[in-house]
């Protein structure tokens, strides 16, 4: 098998055959310039029950410049670069003038291409697809501390999905209010100190288990929240405020607050709150507050509170509220009630 380590080299690798059984990285390009990798495929295969190319990176480029990865064009002959791996296919760090053109990349990882401290590069005319999250094109590329990179004509574009990161938050939120019409939001990084107000119907997904730190989420239209991780360690009063029919499922909320804190508040609407884990430490903490809520189901939640005064659930003037199979633990220094 081949797994070239290219260090301080200038040259061209042309081939139409598949790479089999690489180590962690097929092409490790370091301190190099004017290097081309043309038309080399990296495709998962099974030969005599043995799996090949099932994992590993296609290319790692470090401290290099003027590197080309893409299809091979030789007179009338064209050989495309097809890459299929469960890991991130291409990692680029501390490099300049990288050109990735005409590749067909499929991965089960979140990103097809990661650029770190890499500038003046172009990624164009590629088919980039994340199978696991069904997102594609530029949404599968992440840039960290990069400048002047061009992303052009990459496909496929998956409609109606926003991939939210800490870096692009200000593009989509103004004064904490969500401004776009995309109805599904997928977290693709940890998010810090950002409040989110939704005046439009929305579904928020977190399949890769990122964490939102110090946030208040306000839902003013029908909403669904799945698999969020929220950690609040500042002095805010509220974590999730529900003002329209909402479902919260499989979400972890961790609170550490010495002020009075209400973690989930439902105001005059119906809600389904199921299979969540709420852990809180502080002074006066209420896990779930229902105010004139209707047709609300609270099932299979695990609530643990360690505070001076603790309330797992309080309800005022509600109707048709169903509470079942919740695991509630409170540790307090004053008499308390789990449900009021």
For each residue, the residues with C-beta under 8 A, 3 or more apart:
1: 19 20 21 22
2: 19 22 26
3: 22 23 25 26 27 28
4: 13 26 27 28
5: 28 30
6: 9 11 27 28 29 30 32 35
7: 30 31 32
8: 30 31 32
9: 6 32 35
10: 32 33 34 35
11: 6 34 35 36
12: 35 36 38
13: 4 27 35 36 37 38 40
14: 36 38 39 72 74
15: 38 39 40 72
16: 39 40 41 72 79
17: 40 41
18: 41 42 43 45 53
19: 1 2 22 26 40 41 42 53
20: 1 45 52 53
21: 1 52 53
22: 1 2 3 19 25 26 42 53 56
23: 3 56
24: 56 57
25: 3 22 28 56 57 58 59 60
26: 2 3 4 19 22 40 42 56 57 58 59
27: 3 4 6 13 37 40 58 59 60
28: 3 4 5 6 25 59 60 62
29: 6 32 35 37 59 60 61 62 64 67
30: 5 6 7 8 61 62 63 64
31: 7 8 62 63 64
32: 6 7 8 9 10 29 35 64 67
33: 10 64 65 66 67
34: 10 11 66
35: 6 9 10 11 12 13 29 32 64 66 67 68
36: 11 12 13 14 67 68 69
37: 13 27 29 40 59 67 68 69 70 81
38: 12 13 14 15 68 70 71 72 79 81
39: 14 15 16 70 71 72 79 80 81
40: 13 15 16 17 19 26 27 37 81
41: 16 17 18 19 80 81 82 83
42: 18 19 22 26 53 58 82 83 84 85 89
43: 18 53 82 83 84
44: 51 52 53 54 84 85
45: 18 20 51 52 53
46: 49 50 51 52
47: 50 52
48:
49: 46
50: 46 47
51: 44 45 46 54
52: 20 21 44 45 46 47
53: 18 19 20 21 22 42 43 44 45 56 84 85
54: 44 51 85 86
55: 85 86 87
56: 22 23 24 25 26 53 85 87
57: 24 25 26 60 85 87 88 89 90 91
58: 25 26 27 42 83 85 89 90 105
59: 25 26 27 28 29 37 69 89 90 91
60: 25 27 28 29 57 90 91 92 93
61: 29 30 64 67 90 91 92 93 95 98
62: 28 29 30 31 92 93 94 95
63: 30 31 93 94 95
64: 29 30 31 32 33 35 61 67 95 96 98
65: 33 95 96 97 98
66: 33 34 35 96 97
67: 29 32 33 35 36 37 61 64 95 97 98 99
68: 35 36 37 38 99 100 101
69: 36 37 59 81 90 98 99 100 101 103
70: 37 38 39 81 99 100 101 102 103
71: 38 39 78 79 80 81 101 102 103
72: 14 15 16 38 39 77 78 79 81
73: 77 78
74: 14 77 78
75:
76:
77: 72 73 74
78: 71 72 73 74
79: 16 38 39 71 72
80: 39 41 71 102 103 104
81: 37 38 39 40 41 69 70 71 72 102 103 104
82: 41 42 43 103 104
83: 41 42 43 58 89 90 103 104 105 106 107
84: 42 43 44 53 105 106 107
85: 42 44 53 54 55 56 57 58 89 107
86: 54 55 107 108 109
87: 55 56 57 107 109
88: 57 91 107 109 110 111 112 113 114
89: 42 57 58 59 83 85 105 107 109 112 113
90: 57 58 59 60 61 69 83 100 105 112 113 114
91: 57 59 60 61 88 113 114 116
92: 60 61 62 95 98 113 114 115 116 118 121
93: 60 61 62 63 115 116 117 118
94: 62 63 116 117 118
95: 61 62 63 64 65 67 92 98 117 118 121
96: 64 65 66 118 119 120 121
97: 65 66 67 120 121
98: 61 64 65 67 69 92 95 115 118 121 122
99: 67 68 69 70 121 122
100: 68 69 70 90 103 113 121 122 123 124 126
101: 68 69 70 71 122 123 124 125 126
102: 70 71 80 81 125 126
103: 69 70 71 80 81 82 83 100 126 127 128
104: 80 81 82 83 126 127
105: 58 83 84 89 90 112 113 126 127 128 129 140
106: 83 84 112 129 131
107: 83 84 85 86 87 88 89 111 112 129 130 131 140
108: 86 130 131 132
109: 86 87 88 89 112 130 132
110: 88 130 132 133 140 188 208
111: 88 107 114 130 140 141 142
112: 88 89 90 105 106 107 109 128 129 130 140 141
113: 88 89 90 91 92 100 105 123 128 140 141 142
114: 88 90 91 92 111 141 142 144
115: 92 93 98 118 121 141 142 143 144 146 149
116: 91 92 93 94 144 145 146
117: 93 94 95 144 145 146
118: 92 93 94 95 96 98 115 121 143 146 149
119: 96 146 147 148 149
120: 96 97 147 148 149
121: 92 95 96 97 98 99 100 115 118 146 149 150
122: 98 99 100 101 149 150 152
123: 100 101 113 126 141 149 150 151 152 154
124: 100 101 150 151 152 153 154
125: 101 102 152 153 154
126: 100 101 102 103 104 105 123 154 155
127: 103 104 105 136 154 155 156
128: 103 105 112 113 136 137 138 140 141 154 155
129: 105 106 107 112 135 136 140 156
130: 107 108 109 110 111 112 133 134 135 136 139 140
131: 106 107 108 134
132: 108 109 110 207
133: 110 130 186 207 208
134: 130 131 158
135: 129 130 139 140 158 161 163 186
136: 127 128 129 130 139 140 154 155 156 157 158
137: 128 140 154 155 156 157 158
138: 128 141 151 154
139: 130 135 136 158 161 163 188
140: 105 107 110 111 112 113 128 129 130 135 136 137
141: 111 112 113 114 115 123 128 138 151 154
142: 111 113 114 115 165 188 189
143: 115 118 146 149
144: 114 115 116 117
145: 116 117
146: 115 116 117 118 119 121 143 149
147: 119 120
148: 119 120
149: 115 118 119 120 121 122 123 143 146
150: 121 122 123 124
151: 123 124 138 141 154
152: 122 123 124 125
153: 124 125
154: 123 124 125 126 127 128 136 137 138 141 151
155: 126 127 128 136 137
156: 127 129 136 137
157: 136 137
158: 134 135 136 137 139 161
159:
160: 182 183 184
161: 135 139 158 182 184 185 186
162: 172 180 182 184 185 186
163: 135 139 168 186 188
164: 168 169 172 185 186 187 188 189 191
165: 142 168 169 187 188 189 191
166: 169 189 190 191 192 194
167: 189
168: 163 164 165 171 172
169: 164 165 166 172 173 191 194
170: 173
171: 168
172: 162 164 168 169 178 179 180
173: 169 170 176 177 178 179 194 196
174: 177 179
175:
176: 173 194 195 196 197
177: 173 174 197 199
178: 172 173 196 197 198 199 200 202
179: 172 173 174
180: 162 172
181: 200
182: 160 161 162 185
183: 160 200 201 202 203
184: 160 161 162 202 203 205
185: 161 162 164 182 202 203 204 205
186: 133 135 161 162 163 164 205 206 207
187: 164 165 191 204 205 206 208 210 212 228
188: 110 139 142 163 164 165 208 210
189: 142 164 165 166 167 210
190: 166 210 211 212 213
191: 164 165 166 169 187 194 210 211 212 213 215
192: 166 213 214
193: 213 214 215
194: 166 169 173 176 191 212 215
195: 176 215 216 217 218
196: 173 176 178 215 216 217 218
197: 176 177 178 218 220
198: 178 202 217 218 219 220 221 223
199: 177 178 220 221
200: 178 181 183 221
201: 183 221 222 223
202: 178 183 184 185 198 219 221 223 224
203: 183 184 185 223 224 225 226
204: 185 187 223 224 225 226 228
205: 184 185 186 187 226 227
206: 186 187 209 210 226 227 228 229
207: 132 133 186 227
208: 110 133 187 188
209: 206 227 229
210: 187 188 189 190 191 206 229
211: 190 191 229 230 231
212: 187 190 191 194 215 228 229 230 231
213: 190 191 192 193 230 231 232 233
214: 192 193 231 232 233 234 236
215: 191 193 194 195 196 212 230 232 239
216: 195 196 236 238 239 240 241
217: 195 196 198 225 230 239 240 241
218: 195 196 197 198 240 241 243
219: 198 202 223 240 241 242 243 244 246
220: 197 198 199 243 244
221: 198 199 200 201 202 244
222: 201 244 245 246
223: 198 201 202 203 204 219 242 244 245 246 247
224: 202 203 204 246 247 249
225: 203 204 217 228 240 246 247 248 249 251
226: 203 204 205 206 249 250 251
227: 205 206 207 209 249 250 251
228: 187 204 206 212 225 251 252 253
229: 206 209 210 211 212 251 252
230: 211 212 213 215 217 239 240 251 252 253 254
231: 211 212 213 214 254
232: 213 214 215 236 239 253 254 255 256 257 261
233: 213 214 255 256 257
234: 214 257
235: 257 258 259
236: 214 216 232 239 257 261
237: 259 260 261 262
238: 216 241 261 262 263 265
239: 215 216 217 230 232 236 253 255 261 262 263 264
240: 216 217 218 219 225 230 248 253 263 264 265
241: 216 217 218 219 238 265 267
242: 219 223 246 264 265 266 267 269 271
243: 218 219 220 267 268 269
244: 219 220 221 222 223 269
245: 222 223 269 270 271
246: 219 222 223 224 225 242 266 269 271 272
247: 223 224 225 271 272 273 274
248: 225 240 251 264 271 272 273 274 276
249: 224 225 226 227 272 274 275 276
250: 226 227 275 276
251: 225 226 227 228 229 230 248 276 277
252: 228 229 230 276 277 279
253: 228 230 232 239 240 263 264 276 277 278 279 280
254: 230 231 232 279 280
255: 232 233 239 261 263 278 279 280 281 282 285
256: 232 233 280 281 282
257: 232 233 234 235 236 261 280 281 282 283 285
258: 235 282 283
259: 235 237 282 283 284
260: 237 283 284 285
261: 232 236 237 238 239 255 257 280 282 284 285 286
262: 237 238 239 265 286 289
263: 238 239 240 253 255 278 280 285 286 287 288
264: 239 240 242 248 253 273 278 287 288 289
265: 238 240 241 242 262 288 289 291
266: 242 246 269 271 288 289 290 291 293 296
267: 241 242 243 291 292 293
268: 243 291 292 293 294
269: 242 243 244 245 246 266 293 294
270: 245 293 294 295 296
271: 242 245 246 247 248 266 290 293 296 297
272: 246 247 248 249 296 297
273: 247 248 264 276 288 296 297 298 299 301
274: 247 248 249 297 298 299 300 301
275: 249 250 299 300 301
276: 248 249 250 251 252 253 273 301 302
277: 251 252 253 301 302
278: 253 255 263 264 287 288 301 302 303 304 305
279: 252 253 254 255 304 305
280: 253 254 255 256 257 261 263 285 287 304 305 306 307 310
281: 255 256 257 285 305 306 307
282: 255 256 257 258 259 261 285 306 307 308
283: 257 258 259 260 307 308 309
284: 259 260 261 307 308 309
285: 255 257 260 261 263 280 281 282 305 307 309 310 311
286: 261 262 263 289 310 311 312 313 314
287: 263 264 278 280 303 305 311 312 313
288: 263 264 265 266 273 278 298 303 312 313 314
289: 262 264 265 266 286 313 314
290: 266 271 293 296 313 314 315 316 318 321
291: 265 266 267 268 316 317 318
292: 267 268 316 317 318
293: 266 267 268 269 270 271 290 296 315 318 321
294: 268 269 270 318 319 320 321
295: 270 319 320
296: 266 270 271 272 273 290 293 318 320 321 322
297: 271 272 273 274 322
298: 273 274 288 301 313 321 322 323 324 326
299: 273 274 275 322 323 324 325 326
300: 274 275 324 325 326
301: 273 274 275 276 277 278 298 326 327
302: 276 277 278 326 327
303: 278 287 288 312 313 326 327 328 329
304: 278 279 280 328 329 330
305: 278 279 280 281 285 287 310 311 312 329 330 331 332
306: 280 281 282 310 330 331 332
307: 280 281 282 283 284 285 310 330 331 332
308: 282 283 284 332 333 334
309: 283 284 285 332 334 336
310: 280 285 286 305 306 307 330 331 332 336
311: 285 286 287 305 314 336 337 338 339 340
312: 286 287 288 303 305 326 328 330 338 339
313: 286 287 288 289 290 298 303 323 338 339 340
314: 286 288 289 290 311 339 340
315: 290 293 318 321 339 340
316: 290 291 292
317: 291 292
318: 290 291 292 293 294 296 315 321
319: 294 295
320: 294 295 296
321: 290 293 294 296 298 315 318
322: 296 297 298 299
323: 298 299 313 326 339
324: 298 299 300
325: 299 300
326: 298 299 300 301 302 303 312 323
327: 301 302 303
328: 303 304 312 338 339
329: 303 304 305
330: 304 305 306 307 310 312 336 338
331: 305 306 307 310
332: 305 306 307 308 309 310 335 336
333: 308
334: 308 309
335: 332
336: 309 310 311 330 332
337: 311 340
338: 311 312 313 328 330
339: 311 312 313 314 315 323 328
340: 311 313 314 315 337
